[in-house]
Amino acid sequence: MRTNRMIFLGALAAFSFGSAALGVGCSGGDNTGSGAGNTGGNSSGSSQGGGGNGTGGEGGDISFFDAGSNDGALSEDSACVSQSSEATLVKKPVDVIIVIDNSGSMSAEIIGVQNNINQNFAQIIEQSGIDYRVIMIARHGSASSAQSVCIEAPLSGIPAGGCASPPAQPVNNPGKFYHYNVEIGSHDSLCKVLSTFTTPDLSGAASMGWQEWLRPDSFKTFIELTDDGVSCSYGGTTYSDGNSVAGGTTSANNWDAALLAMSPDNFGTAANRNYRFYSIVAMAYNNPATKPYDPTDPIITGECPTAADPGTGYQGLSNLTGGLKFPLCDTTSYDAVFQAIAEGVVAGAQVACSFAIPDPPEGTTVDLNSVVVDYAPGDMSPNQQFKQVADLASCAAESFYIDKDANQIHLCPDTCGVVKNDEGAKVAVLFACDPGGAN
């Protein structure tokens, strides 16, 4: 005999980073359900995603309703248990990959990065509560004498002031900051990102390439800094933007395809990308000069005063993935540039559209075949019930699938897109229990 039960998860797409205390109680036989539960209290915990910490929220009240033993369609009214603790769908961690041109003309720009990356970038993301880490891909060393990059604490493991005479090797801050030590030339940033993904760096800190510092559940954010365009080859493909709109678009599309093919688990697919690309390049100033270009603004070929090439290929990647674009030349405005990017990272953090299968009452198991996901839109329009499909490959609109091995419910990509864009969304997981049975 199955007993219908419902767990209610408040899936608010807001900046909430804890998970609520969960508690369920039930009494009575197959034909009756009664009882009372009031599980409040606090739950605190930490989630270590390689350095990010989260604190749990407060547990909610649990109300019990008599649904009897009817094996009909599941609904909130027919379910015998309602849990109203607000266990939120949390924001995904963010891995920020910064790629910096180490050519001879980049000293001032590198110094601008070093002066702003802690206070006007990392600190803003830190204060938001988002679990983040930074991966620097550039040559380590002195900015003024070698056009190299040295990052100090609190982000890196080099003490404040330690970059006045940089140590021989970068010092990582595990879980928060990693420096992949490699020289980036004037035109080869995009190729170096691909070629170093699985190969060791000059310091031997990443024996399997910078991929080993990525987290599979994170959203990836690239930030490119260069005063040149794209002209390089890797894997049999040539990337050359030719300082033109058409060339920039082609280079962007080709590199995007190569990145997605290289690691879809990390970067997603063309239909559901898991990365965004920000450009700080030698494009002409906007009006006003400190205003970034939106991803909907077209690629431009005009250059700022001290630049070499406008970086149309990088602009194309920003347009393709929804990233902002900034002129590179005015290093005195880098505080505003990095603040804007940090705010974009925070605002654009993606909801993780996965959650654990709720624990059933003691002595019962969840009938996984019965699971239904009920979505209550934040605009108070009628609820929608998402249907269960076999796996990711079977996904369609308004559907989800269950990973039994991981004990996780995953909203399908289209469904996830609906939920994560609805800040008032609530998701209820409805299921039947088999007393003493097996899934």
C-alpha positions in Angstrom: 0.0 0.0 0.0 1.4 3.4 -0.9 0.9 6.4 1.2 0.9 9.8 -0.6 3.3 12.3 0.8 4.5 15.7 -0.2 7.6 17.7 0.7 7.4 21.4 0.0 10.7 23.2 -0.9 10.7 27.0 -1.0 12.8 27.4 -4.1 13.3 31.1 -4.0 15.7 32.4 -6.6 17.2 35.0 -4.3 20.5 35.4 -2.6 20.1 32.8 0.1 22.9 30.4 0.7 21.9 28.1 3.4 19.7 25.0 3.4 16.9 24.8 5.9 16.6 22.2 8.6 14.4 19.3 7.3 12.2 17.3 9.5 9.3 14.9 8.9 7.0 13.0 11.2 4.0 10.8 10.7 1.8 8.4 12.6 -1.2 6.3 11.9 -1.9 3.3 9.6 -2.3 2.9 5.9 -5.8 4.4 5.9 -5.3 7.2 8.3 -2.7 9.9 8.8 -2.5 12.1 11.8 0.1 13.8 13.8 1.6 17.1 14.5 5.0 18.4 13.9 6.6 21.7 14.6 10.2 21.6 13.7 11.7 25.0 14.0 15.1 25.8 15.3 18.2 26.6 13.6 20.4 24.7 11.2 23.9 25.8 10.5 26.4 24.2 8.3 29.2 25.0 6.0 29.6 24.1 2.4 33.2 24.0 1.3 33.2 24.3 -2.5 36.9 24.8 -2.4 36.9 27.8 -0.2 33.4 29.2 -0.1 31.3 29.0 3.0 27.6 28.9 3.5 25.5 29.1 6.6 22.3 27.3 7.0 19.0 29.0 7.5 16.2 28.4 9.9 13.9 25.4 9.8 10.3 25.8 9.0 7.0 24.5 10.6 5.7 21.1 9.4 1.9 20.6 9.1 0.3 17.2 8.7 -2.8 16.5 6.7 -4.9 13.3 6.5 -4.8 12.0 2.9 -5.7 8.4 3.6 -4.4 5.6 1.3 -5.8 6.9 -2.0 -3.3 6.0 -4.7 -4.7 8.5 -7.1 -2.9 11.5 -8.7 -0.6 13.3 -6.4 -1.4 16.9 -5.4 -0.7 19.2 -2.5 -4.2 18.6 -1.3 -4.0 14.8 -1.4 -0.5 14.6 0.1 -0.5 13.6 3.8 2.6 15.6 4.8 3.4 19.2 4.0 6.8 20.6 4.9 7.1 24.3 4.6 10.7 24.8 5.5 12.3 27.2 3.0 15.1 25.1 1.6 16.2 27.3 -1.2 17.6 26.5 -4.6 21.0 28.0 -4.1 23.2 30.0 -6.5 25.8 27.9 -8.2 29.5 28.5 -7.3 31.4 30.8 -9.7 34.9 30.1 -11.1 36.4 33.3 -12.5 39.2 32.7 -15.1 41.3 35.8 -15.8 43.5 35.8 -18.9 46.1 38.6 -19.2 48.3 39.5 -22.2 51.9 39.6 -21.1 53.3 41.5 -24.1 55.5 44.6 -23.7 52.8 47.2 -23.9 50.7 45.8 -21.0 52.6 47.1 -17.9 50.1 49.8 -17.0 47.1 47.6 -17.5 48.6 44.8 -15.4 49.3 47.2 -12.6 45.7 48.4 -12.9 44.5 44.8 -12.4 46.8 44.3 -9.4 45.6 47.5 -7.8 41.9 46.6 -8.1 41.5 42.8 -8.1 41.2 42.5 -4.3 39.2 45.6 -3.1 37.1 46.3 -6.2 36.5 42.7 -7.4 37.0 39.8 -5.0 35.7 41.7 -2.0 32.5 42.6 -3.7 31.9 38.9 -4.7 32.9 37.8 -1.2 30.4 40.2 0.4 27.6 38.8 -1.8 28.0 35.4 -0.2 28.6 33.6 -3.5 31.1 30.7 -3.4 33.8 31.9 -5.8 37.3 31.2 -6.8 39.7 33.0 -9.1 42.1 31.3 -11.6 44.7 33.6 -13.1 46.2 32.5 -16.5 49.3 34.7 -17.1 53.0 34.9 -16.5 53.9 35.5 -12.8 56.4 38.2 -11.9 56.9 41.9 -11.9 54.5 44.1 -13.9 56.8 47.0 -14.3 59.9 45.2 -15.5 58.5 42.0 -17.1 54.8 42.7 -17.9 54.0 39.8 -15.6 51.3 39.5 -12.9 51.7 39.2 -9.1 48.6 39.1 -6.9 48.8 39.7 -3.2 46.6 38.7 -0.2 43.9 38.5 0.7 43.1 36.8 -2.6 46.4 35.0 -3.1 48.9 33.5 -0.7 51.5 36.3 -1.1 51.4 38.7 1.8 50.3 42.3 1.3 53.3 44.2 -0.1 55.0 41.0 -1.2 54.7 41.8 -4.9 57.1 44.8 -4.6 59.7 42.1 -5.1 57.7 39.2 -6.4 58.6 35.7 -5.2 60.0 33.3 -7.8 56.7 31.4 -8.0 53.1 32.4 -7.5 51.6 31.4 -4.1 48.1 29.9 -4.4 45.4 30.3 -1.8 43.8 26.9 -2.0 40.0 27.1 -2.5 40.1 30.8 -3.4 43.0 31.7 -5.8 45.1 29.7 -8.2 47.8 31.1 -10.6 48.5 29.1 -13.8 52.0 30.5 -14.7 52.3 30.7 -18.5 53.3 33.5 -20.9 50.4 34.9 -22.9 51.4 36.7 -26.1 49.8 39.6 -27.9 47.4 37.6 -30.0 47.2 34.1 -28.6 45.1 34.3 -25.4 42.3 32.2 -26.9 44.6 29.4 -28.1 46.5 29.4 -24.8 43.3 28.9 -22.8 42.6 25.8 -24.9 46.2 24.4 -25.0 46.9 24.8 -21.3 43.6 23.3 -20.1 45.3 19.8 -19.6 49.0 20.6 -19.6 51.3 21.7 -16.6 52.2 25.3 -16.0 55.8 26.7 -15.7 55.6 26.4 -11.9 54.4 22.8 -11.8 51.4 23.8 -9.7 48.9 22.4 -12.1 50.2 19.0 -13.3 46.9 18.3 -15.2 46.4 21.9 -16.4 44.2 24.6 -15.1 41.2 22.3 -15.5 42.1 20.7 -12.1 41.1 23.9 -10.3 37.6 24.1 -11.9 34.6 22.8 -10.0 32.1 20.8 -12.1 29.1 22.4 -10.5 30.3 26.0 -11.0 29.4 28.7 -13.5 32.5 29.8 -15.4 33.3 33.5 -16.0 36.2 34.5 -18.3 37.8 38.0 -18.1 40.2 38.8 -21.0 42.6 41.7 -20.8 44.6 42.6 -24.0 45.4 45.5 -26.3 45.6 43.3 -29.4 43.4 41.2 -31.5 43.1 37.4 -32.1 45.6 35.6 -34.3 46.6 32.1 -33.4 46.1 28.4 -34.2 45.4 25.4 -32.1 44.0 21.9 -32.8 44.0 22.4 -36.5 41.9 25.6 -36.3 43.1 29.1 -37.0 41.5 32.0 -35.0 42.0 35.3 -36.6 39.6 38.3 -36.2 41.3 40.5 -38.7 40.2 43.5 -36.7 36.9 43.2 -38.5 33.3 42.6 -37.4 33.0 39.5 -39.6 36.3 38.1 -38.5 35.5 38.7 -34.8 32.2 36.9 -35.2 33.8 33.9 -36.9 36.6 33.7 -34.4 34.2 33.9 -31.5 31.9 31.2 -32.9 34.8 28.8 -33.7 36.4 29.3 -30.3 33.1 28.8 -28.5 32.6 25.5 -30.4 36.1 24.3 -29.5 35.6 25.2 -25.8 32.3 23.5 -25.6 33.7 20.4 -27.3 36.7 20.3 -25.0 34.7 20.1 -21.8 30.9 20.2 -22.0 30.8 19.2 -18.3 32.5 22.5 -17.4 31.3 24.9 -20.1 28.0 23.5 -21.2 26.5 23.2 -24.7 25.5 25.6 -27.5 22.0 25.3 -26.3 22.9 25.8 -22.6 26.2 27.5 -22.1 27.8 27.4 -18.7 30.1 30.3 -19.1 30.2 34.1 -19.8 33.0 36.0 -21.4 33.9 39.6 -20.3 36.3 41.7 -22.5 38.6 44.4 -21.4 40.1 45.2 -24.8 41.3 48.1 -26.9 37.9 49.2 -28.3 37.0 52.8 -28.6 35.4 54.6 -25.6 31.7 54.5 -25.0 29.7 57.6 -24.2 30.3 58.4 -21.3 33.8 56.9 -21.5 33.4 54.8 -18.4 30.2 53.2 -19.5 30.6 49.5 -20.6 29.3 48.2 -23.8 26.4 45.8 -23.3 26.4 42.4 -25.0 23.6 43.6 -27.3 25.8 46.4 -28.6 27.5 45.5 -31.9 31.1 44.7 -32.3 33.0 47.9 -33.1 36.4 48.4 -34.9 37.2 51.8 -33.4 40.2 51.8 -30.9 41.0 53.7 -27.7 44.0 56.0 -27.9 46.9 53.8 -26.7 45.7 50.6 -28.3 46.9 48.3 -31.0 43.8 46.4 -32.1 40.1 46.6 -31.1 39.8 42.9 -30.1 36.8 42.1 -32.2 37.1 38.4 -31.5 36.9 39.0 -27.8 34.0 41.4 -28.3 32.2 38.7 -30.3 32.6 36.2 -27.4 31.1 38.7 -25.0 28.1 39.3 -27.3 27.7 35.5 -27.7 27.7 34.7 -24.0 26.2 37.9 -22.5 29.3 39.5 -21.1 30.1 43.2 -20.8 32.8 44.9 -22.9 35.2 47.6 -21.6 37.8 49.8 -23.2 41.2 49.0 -21.9 43.2 52.2 -22.2 42.1 54.3 -19.2 43.7 52.3 -16.3 42.6 55.0 -13.8 39.0 53.7 -14.4 39.8 50.1 -13.6 38.1 50.5 -10.2 34.8 51.1 -12.0 35.5 48.3 -14.5 36.2 45.6 -11.9 33.3 46.8 -9.7 31.0 46.4 -12.7 32.3 43.0 -13.6 32.0 41.9 -9.9 28.4 43.1 -9.8 27.7 41.3 -13.1 29.1 38.1 -11.6 26.9 38.5 -8.6 23.7 39.4 -10.5 24.3 36.7 -13.1 25.0 33.9 -10.7 23.0 30.9 -11.9 20.5 29.0 -9.8 21.6 25.4 -9.3 18.5 23.6 -10.6 19.2 20.4 -8.6 18.1 19.3 -5.2 18.2 16.2 -3.0 15.4 13.7 -3.0 13.6 14.5 0.3 14.0 12.0 3.1 10.7 10.0 3.7 9.3 9.3 7.1 11.1 6.6 9.1 10.3 3.1 8.0 9.3 4.1 4.4 11.0 4.7 1.1 10.3 7.1 -1.7 8.6 5.6 -4.7 10.8 7.4 -7.3 8.4 6.5 -10.2 5.7 8.6 -8.5 7.7 11.8 -8.1 6.1 15.0 -9.6 7.6 18.5 -9.4 5.0 21.2 -8.8 6.0 24.7 -9.8 4.3 27.8 -8.3 5.2 30.9 -10.4 6.1 34.0 -8.4 3.4 36.0 -10.3 0.7 33.9 -8.7 -0.4 32.4 -12.0 -1.7 28.8 -11.9 0.7 26.1 -10.8 2.4 23.8 -13.3 3.4 20.2 -12.8 6.6 19.1 -14.4 6.8 15.5 -15.7 9.5 13.0 -15.0 11.6 11.7 -17.9 14.3 9.0 -17.9 17.4 11.1 -18.1 19.1 14.2 -19.5 18.9 12.9 -23.0 15.1 12.6 -22.7 14.6 16.1 -21.5 11.8 18.2 -22.9 9.9 21.3 -21.9 8.4 21.2 -18.4 10.3 18.1 -17.3 12.9 16.8 -14.9 14.8 13.6 -14.3 16.2 11.8 -11.3 19.8 10.7 -10.7 19.3 7.7 -8.4 23.0 7.3 -7.7 23.5 10.9 -6.6 20.0 11.0 -4.9 19.3 14.2 -6.8 16.3 15.6 -8.7 17.5 17.7 -11.8 15.3 20.2 -13.6 15.8 19.8 -17.4 17.6 22.8 -19.0 14.5 24.5 -20.4 12.7 24.0 -17.1 15.6 25.3 -15.2 15.6 28.4 -17.3 12.0 29.1 -16.3 12.6 28.6 -12.6 15.9 30.5 -12.3 14.4 33.6 -14.0 11.5 33.6 -11.5 12.7 35.2 -8.3 9.4 34.3 -6.5 9.3 30.7 -7.7 8.4 27.9 -5.4 8.9 24.2 -6.2 7.1 21.4 -4.4 8.2 17.8 -4.7 5.2 15.4 -4.6 5.8 11.7 -4.1 4.4 8.5 -2.7 5.9 6.4 0.0 6.1 2.6 0.2 6.1 1.6 3.9 9.1 -0.6 4.3 9.5 -1.0 0.5 12.4 -0.6 -1.8 12.7 2.0 -4.6 
